[in-house]
Amino acid sequence: MGSLTGELAARQSAVRARVEELEGEVAVFTSLLEAERERLERLTVTQETLEELAADGVRVDETPQPQAGPVGGGRVAGGLGMEEVPS
């Protein structure tokens, strides 16, 4: 009987470890799913806003306008820190 209870305990331990592993994977996938749902919601709201603007007769450009100035305010990271870039 001792070998049967030992085998049962070993199987329980293996299954318990697998359950914990799967629970960890579920947590990761749940987090990824939530992030993608939020992204989808933002895209849906953006689409609805564009449709509302178009329905109101507002022209919606499909190409973004260039930025007014350089990104970072004309500063770049140099070897010794931030350096000004001439305009």
C-alpha positions in Angstrom: 0.0 0.0 0.0 2.9 2.3 0.7 4.0 2.4 -3.0 0.4 3.3 -4.1 0.1 6.2 -1.7 3.6 7.4 -2.7 2.6 7.2 -6.4 -0.6 9.1 -5.7 1.3 11.8 -3.8 3.8 12.1 -6.6 1.0 12.5 -9.2 -0.8 15.0 -7.0 2.4 17.0 -6.7 2.9 16.9 -10.5 -0.6 18.0 -11.3 -0.5 20.7 -8.6 2.6 22.1 -10.2 1.0 22.0 -13.6 -2.1 23.8 -12.3 0.1 26.5 -10.8 2.0 26.8 -14.1 -1.3 27.1 -16.1 -2.7 29.7 -13.7 0.4 31.8 -14.3 -0.1 31.5 -18.1 -3.7 32.4 -17.7 -2.7 35.6 -15.7 -0.3 36.6 -18.5 -2.9 36.0 -21.2 -5.5 37.8 -19.2 -3.2 40.8 -19.0 -2.5 40.7 -22.7 -6.2 40.3 -23.5 -7.1 43.4 -21.4 -4.4 45.5 -23.1 -5.7 44.5 -26.5 -9.3 45.2 -25.4 -8.3 48.7 -24.3 -6.5 49.2 -27.6 -9.5 48.1 -29.6 -11.7 50.5 -27.5 -9.4 53.4 -28.3 -9.4 52.6 -32.0 -13.2 52.2 -32.0 -13.7 55.6 -30.3 -11.3 57.1 -32.8 -13.2 55.6 -35.7 -16.5 56.8 -34.3 -15.1 60.3 -33.8 -13.9 60.5 -37.4 -17.3 59.3 -38.7 -19.0 62.0 -36.6 -16.7 64.7 -38.0 -17.2 63.5 -41.5 -21.0 63.5 -41.0 -20.8 67.1 -39.8 -18.9 68.0 -43.0 -15.5 68.4 -41.5 -12.8 67.4 -43.9 -10.6 64.8 -42.3 -7.1 64.6 -43.8 -5.7 61.1 -44.1 -2.1 62.2 -43.9 -0.8 63.7 -40.6 0.6 67.2 -40.7 4.3 67.6 -40.0 5.3 68.7 -36.5 5.9 72.4 -36.0 9.3 71.8 -34.5 11.9 69.1 -34.0 11.0 66.3 -31.5 12.5 67.0 -28.1 12.6 70.7 -28.6 15.8 70.6 -30.8 17.9 68.8 -28.2 19.7 65.5 -28.7 21.5 63.3 -26.4 25.2 63.7 -26.9 28.2 62.0 -25.4 28.3 64.4 -22.4 24.6 65.0 -22.0 22.0 67.1 -23.9 23.2 69.3 -26.6 21.4 72.1 -28.6 20.8 71.5 -32.2 20.8 74.6 -34.4 17.6 75.3 -36.2 
